[in-house]
Each structure stands twice: as structure tokens, then as C-alpha cells.
């Protein structure tokens, strides 16, 4: 008996919900699993599972042990994968956290090539709230620079810069008054991102402040771009987010000299004792692609 084998058996039993299913997954017998669980409970001095012939329930102590041990087992597998990949094929799960706009409008279009380049890496893309602090369950966390975040547990690296401006479909602009100055935007329908209602104030370079109004707001970046392409109004977004639409002529710049102050997207990843091979490969890949566009 050993701690890792028995702990992995316990986690698998909880995940599968029964000894029989866990035994099948681990390619062993139910009686062997039962002995491992008994050994684990004896070593810990607490009951982890309430077992009968027909049911299985996790105790409070078992729930706590499961939460911590499941993550530790993942870290153990990650460490093994990172160590072996230093000298061989890169493999394992890469957990990426990014705001919805960055994930759906930017990252997802690079991931196909990334996975093709590194076929043994499995990618999980998680949506995070803009401005939230890094999640320790993620391998890499992509966000605007967190100016009030000062943690000795994370490494931050700049990925790319962006500078939001205005864009609209030619079909919208053809049927509306010509726009030659920022003030004239007040005469146009602006498609707004977020939950701040149908009227928003934004700051631009040279401390220009504009109050934008519109009849459509959403937190879905895909819906926002689709609405702009459909000719519903003007959007304020980064050029990288609408690069494909610009290349196809579906959207065109509006007042191209009017931009918001330049910002940067950063990748945050935890400091660990072992190499971040997958994470570093991903960061370098995104840097190259995003800055080449």
C-alpha cells in the first residue's frame, strides 16, 4: 500500500460514484479498492466513506480530503508531465482562463494551430470575469494588467497591446450622416458592451470624453460584433477583436484617429518548483501570433 495509489483510488471512487465503476476505470477489482480505502482511513484515523452493499456516501472528512487530494493528484501528474516533457514530447492538460471577449474573439482562433503544433496537449478554456484575480486552479490567466495585484506567487508577462476604436458596417454608414468629428457620434447608434445600460461614458486619448448611446447592449462579444456586421450601429472595440471582419470588408474603421489609451493584455501564471513547459509554449505562441496580426 502507498499514499498515492490509495488516494487516487479514493478520488476515483468518489468521481465514479461506486466501487465497481471505479474498479473498472482503474483496471482492478472492487475488493482491492476496498482494501486501499480501508488502509487510507486507518492511516488518516477518520472515516472517508460510508459504505453499504447498495450505497456509498462521502463523509464531511471525506469531502475535505477529496477536495485537497484531487488537486494534489492533478499537480502531481502535471509535475510528472512537465518534467518528462523537458526531455521529450510535450503533453498534459493546459487550463487557460480568459474573459469571454478575449477567449471567443481572439484565443480560440489561435488554439487550432497551437493544438496542431502540440497534439499531445489538451486545452481547457475557462471564462473568467474581467478584472478578477488569478485563479490557482488555472495554469495561465489572461487579463488586462492588474495594477492592484501584487502577489509573490505569480509571474506576469505581457502578451500584446490593444487600443480600442470605433468600427461599423459599410451598410450602416451608407445610410447615416457622415462622421467627421467625435461630437457627431452623438447622432449615431452605438452598440454597447457590458451591463452599464444604454448610455456609457468613455475616455479617449488627449482626455477626450464621450457619452455613447445606443439601443443594444450585450455581454456577449460575438453578438456585439454580429450586430455591427448586420448594420445595427457602431461598436467600440480593439482592432484585434474584429480583425477577420476588417479583412473581409464587413466592418471598417470610423474616426480612425480617435482611440482609447493603449492597454496591454498580460498572462499570469503561478510560480512553481517545476518547469512551466506547456504554459511557456502557449504564452510564446500567443505572443507571436497576436503581435504578427
C-alpha positions as CSV (number, residue, x, y, z in Angstrom):
1,X,0.0,0.0,0.0
2,X,1.1,3.6,-0.7
3,X,-0.4,7.0,-0.2
4,X,-0.6,8.0,-3.9
5,X,-2.2,4.7,-5.1
6,X,-4.7,4.7,-2.3
7,X,-5.5,8.4,-2.5
8,X,-6.0,8.1,-6.3
9,X,-8.3,5.1,-5.7
10,X,-10.4,7.1,-3.2
11,X,-10.7,10.1,-5.6
12,X,-11.7,7.8,-8.4
13,X,-14.4,6.1,-6.3
14,X,-15.9,9.5,-5.4
15,X,-15.8,10.6,-9.0
16,X,-17.4,7.4,-10.3
17,X,-19.9,7.1,-7.5
18,X,-19.3,3.4,-6.9
19,X,-16.6,0.8,-6.2
20,X,-17.5,-1.3,-9.3
21,X,-17.2,1.6,-11.7
22,X,-14.0,2.9,-10.1
23,X,-12.5,-0.6,-10.3
24,X,-13.3,-0.8,-14.0
25,X,-11.7,2.5,-14.6
26,X,-8.6,1.6,-12.6
27,X,-8.5,-1.9,-14.1
28,X,-8.6,-3.6,-10.7
29,X,-11.1,-5.4,-8.5
30,X,-13.7,-4.0,-6.1
31,X,-12.1,-6.0,-3.3
32,X,-8.7,-4.5,-4.0
33,X,-10.2,-1.0,-4.0
34,X,-12.0,-1.7,-0.7
35,X,-8.6,-2.7,0.9
36,X,-7.0,0.5,-0.3
37,X,-9.8,2.6,1.1
38,X,-9.6,0.8,4.4
39,X,-5.8,1.3,4.6
40,X,-6.3,5.0,3.8
41,X,-8.9,5.5,6.5
42,X,-6.7,3.7,9.0
43,X,-3.7,5.9,8.2
44,X,-5.8,9.1,8.5
45,X,-7.7,7.9,11.5
46,X,-11.1,9.1,10.1
47,X,-13.9,7.6,8.1
48,X,-13.9,8.9,4.5
49,X,-16.8,6.9,3.1
50,X,-20.0,5.3,4.5
51,X,-20.2,2.1,2.5
52,X,-23.0,-0.4,2.4
53,X,-23.8,-3.1,-0.2
54,X,-26.1,-0.7,-2.0
55,X,-24.9,2.8,-1.4
56,X,-21.8,4.9,-0.9
57,X,-21.7,8.3,0.8
58,X,-18.8,10.7,1.4
59,X,-18.4,11.9,5.0
60,X,-17.6,15.5,5.8
61,X,-13.9,14.5,6.4
62,X,-14.0,12.7,3.1
63,X,-15.3,15.8,1.3
64,X,-12.4,17.8,2.7
65,X,-9.9,15.2,1.9
66,X,-11.3,14.7,-1.7
67,X,-11.1,18.5,-2.5
68,X,-7.5,18.8,-1.4
69,X,-6.3,15.4,-2.7
70,X,-7.9,15.7,-6.1
71,X,-6.0,18.9,-6.7
72,X,-2.7,17.5,-5.3
73,X,-3.0,14.5,-7.6
74,X,-3.5,16.8,-10.6
75,X,-0.5,18.8,-9.5
76,X,1.5,15.5,-9.2
77,X,0.5,14.4,-12.7
78,X,1.3,17.9,-14.0
79,X,4.7,17.8,-12.4
80,X,5.5,14.5,-14.0
81,X,4.3,15.7,-17.4
82,X,6.3,18.9,-17.1
83,X,9.4,17.0,-16.0
84,X,9.3,14.4,-18.8
85,X,8.3,17.0,-21.4
86,X,11.5,18.9,-20.7
87,X,13.3,16.0,-22.4
88,X,10.6,14.6,-24.7
89,X,7.2,15.2,-26.2
90,X,5.1,17.9,-24.5
91,X,1.8,16.5,-23.1
92,X,-0.8,17.1,-20.5
93,X,-3.7,19.4,-19.7
94,X,-3.3,23.2,-20.1
95,X,-6.0,25.2,-18.2
96,X,-6.4,28.7,-19.6
97,X,-8.6,31.4,-18.1
98,X,-9.6,34.4,-20.2
99,X,-12.5,36.9,-20.3
100,X,-15.2,36.0,-22.8
101,X,-14.2,38.6,-25.4
102,X,-10.6,37.6,-25.4
103,X,-11.4,33.9,-25.4
104,X,-14.0,33.8,-28.1
105,X,-12.8,36.6,-30.3
106,X,-9.0,36.0,-30.1
107,X,-7.6,32.9,-28.4
108,X,-10.0,30.4,-29.9
109,X,-8.8,31.2,-33.4
110,X,-5.2,30.6,-32.4
111,X,-5.8,27.4,-30.5
112,X,-6.4,25.2,-33.5
113,X,-2.9,25.8,-34.8
114,X,-1.5,25.5,-31.2
115,X,-3.1,22.1,-30.7
116,X,-2.0,21.0,-34.2
117,X,1.6,22.0,-33.3
118,X,1.4,20.3,-29.9
119,X,-1.1,17.4,-30.4
120,X,-0.5,15.8,-27.0
121,X,-1.5,18.9,-25.1
122,X,-5.2,19.0,-24.1
123,X,-6.6,22.5,-23.7
124,X,-9.3,23.7,-21.3
125,X,-10.5,27.3,-22.0
126,X,-12.4,28.7,-19.0
127,X,-14.3,32.0,-19.0
128,X,-13.3,34.4,-16.2
129,X,-14.7,37.8,-15.1
130,X,-12.7,40.8,-16.4
131,X,-10.7,42.2,-13.5
132,X,-10.9,39.2,-11.3
133,X,-7.7,37.9,-9.6
134,X,-5.9,34.9,-11.0
135,X,-7.4,31.5,-10.1
136,X,-4.9,29.0,-8.7
137,X,-6.8,26.2,-10.5
138,X,-5.7,27.6,-13.8
139,X,-2.3,27.2,-15.4
140,X,-2.4,30.6,-17.1
141,X,-4.7,33.5,-16.5
142,X,-5.1,36.2,-19.2
143,X,-6.3,39.6,-18.2
144,X,-5.7,43.3,-18.5
145,X,-2.9,44.4,-16.3
146,X,-4.0,44.0,-12.7
147,X,-2.4,47.2,-11.2
148,X,-3.6,46.5,-7.7
149,X,-2.4,42.9,-7.7
150,X,0.9,42.3,-6.1
151,X,1.5,38.6,-5.4
152,X,4.7,36.8,-4.9
153,X,3.0,33.6,-6.0
154,X,2.5,34.6,-9.7
155,X,4.6,35.6,-12.7
156,X,3.2,38.2,-15.1
157,X,4.2,38.6,-18.7
158,X,2.9,41.0,-21.3
159,X,1.2,39.3,-24.3
160,X,0.1,42.1,-26.6
161,X,-1.2,45.7,-26.6
162,X,-4.5,46.9,-27.8
163,X,-6.2,50.3,-28.4
164,X,-10.0,50.3,-28.8
165,X,-11.5,52.4,-31.6
166,X,-14.8,52.7,-33.5
167,X,-15.9,50.3,-36.3
168,X,-19.1,49.9,-38.3
169,X,-20.5,48.1,-41.3
170,X,-20.5,49.9,-44.6
171,X,-24.2,49.3,-44.9
172,X,-24.8,51.2,-41.7
173,X,-22.5,54.2,-42.7
174,X,-24.1,54.4,-46.2
175,X,-27.4,55.3,-44.8
176,X,-26.4,57.6,-41.9
177,X,-24.9,61.2,-41.6
178,X,-21.2,61.4,-42.4
179,X,-19.0,61.3,-39.3
180,X,-16.1,63.7,-39.3
181,X,-15.7,64.6,-35.7
182,X,-16.1,62.8,-32.3
183,X,-19.1,65.0,-31.4
184,X,-21.1,63.7,-34.3
185,X,-21.1,60.2,-32.7
186,X,-24.0,61.5,-30.6
187,X,-26.1,61.4,-33.7
188,X,-25.4,57.7,-34.2
189,X,-26.5,54.4,-32.6
190,X,-23.7,52.8,-30.6
191,X,-23.7,49.1,-29.8
192,X,-22.5,48.9,-26.2
193,X,-20.7,46.1,-24.3
194,X,-21.4,45.3,-20.7
195,X,-24.1,45.8,-18.2
196,X,-24.0,49.6,-17.7
197,X,-27.2,50.4,-19.6
198,X,-27.8,52.1,-22.9
199,X,-25.7,55.1,-22.1
200,X,-22.0,54.9,-21.3
201,X,-19.1,57.4,-20.8
202,X,-15.7,56.5,-22.3
203,X,-12.3,58.2,-22.1
204,X,-10.1,58.6,-25.2
205,X,-6.7,59.9,-25.9
206,X,-5.9,63.5,-25.0
207,X,-8.6,63.2,-22.3
208,X,-11.4,63.3,-24.7
209,X,-14.6,62.1,-23.0
210,X,-17.6,60.9,-25.0
211,X,-21.1,59.8,-23.8
212,X,-22.2,57.0,-26.1
213,X,-25.8,56.0,-26.5
214,X,-27.5,53.1,-28.2
215,X,-30.4,50.7,-28.4
216,X,-28.5,47.5,-28.0
217,X,-26.2,46.3,-25.2
218,X,-24.8,42.8,-24.5
219,X,-22.2,41.0,-22.6
220,X,-21.7,38.6,-25.5
221,X,-18.8,39.8,-27.7
222,X,-19.9,37.6,-30.6
223,X,-23.4,39.1,-30.5
224,X,-21.9,42.6,-30.4
225,X,-19.8,42.0,-33.5
226,X,-22.6,40.3,-35.3
227,X,-24.9,43.2,-34.6
228,X,-22.3,45.6,-36.0
229,X,-21.9,43.4,-39.1
230,X,-25.6,43.4,-39.5
231,X,-25.6,47.2,-39.7
232,X,-27.3,47.9,-36.4
233,X,-24.7,50.5,-35.2
234,X,-21.2,51.4,-34.3
235,X,-19.0,49.4,-31.9
236,X,-16.1,50.4,-29.7
237,X,-13.6,47.5,-29.6
238,X,-10.0,46.6,-30.2
239,X,-8.8,46.1,-33.7
240,X,-7.6,42.5,-32.9
241,X,-11.1,41.6,-31.9
242,X,-12.5,42.4,-35.3
243,X,-9.5,41.6,-37.5
244,X,-11.3,39.0,-39.5
245,X,-14.3,41.2,-40.2
246,X,-12.0,44.1,-41.2
247,X,-10.1,41.8,-43.7
248,X,-13.4,40.7,-45.3
249,X,-14.7,44.3,-45.5
250,X,-17.6,43.5,-43.2
251,X,-16.5,46.3,-40.9
252,X,-14.5,49.5,-41.5
253,X,-12.9,52.0,-39.1
254,X,-14.8,55.1,-38.0
255,X,-12.8,58.1,-37.0
256,X,-9.6,56.0,-37.0
257,X,-7.6,58.8,-35.3
258,X,-9.9,58.6,-32.2
259,X,-8.6,55.8,-29.9
260,X,-8.8,55.0,-26.3
261,X,-5.5,54.9,-24.4
262,X,-3.3,51.9,-25.2
263,X,-3.7,49.0,-22.8
264,X,-1.9,45.6,-22.5
265,X,-3.1,42.1,-22.0
266,X,-1.0,40.0,-19.6
267,X,-0.6,36.4,-18.8
268,X,-0.4,35.4,-15.2
269,X,0.8,32.0,-14.1
270,X,1.7,30.6,-10.7
271,X,5.3,30.2,-9.5
272,X,6.0,26.6,-9.1
273,X,9.1,24.5,-8.3
274,X,8.9,22.7,-11.7
275,X,9.1,23.9,-15.3
276,X,6.0,25.5,-16.9
277,X,6.7,23.9,-20.3
278,X,3.2,23.9,-21.6
279,X,2.4,27.3,-20.2
280,X,5.5,28.9,-21.6
281,X,4.9,27.3,-25.0
282,X,1.4,28.7,-25.1
283,X,2.4,32.2,-24.0
284,X,5.2,32.3,-26.6
285,X,2.8,31.1,-29.2
286,X,0.1,33.7,-28.4
287,X,2.7,36.5,-28.3
288,X,4.0,35.6,-31.7
289,X,0.5,35.3,-33.3
290,X,-1.1,38.3,-31.7
291,X,1.7,40.6,-32.4
292,X,2.0,39.4,-36.0
293,X,-1.6,40.3,-36.9
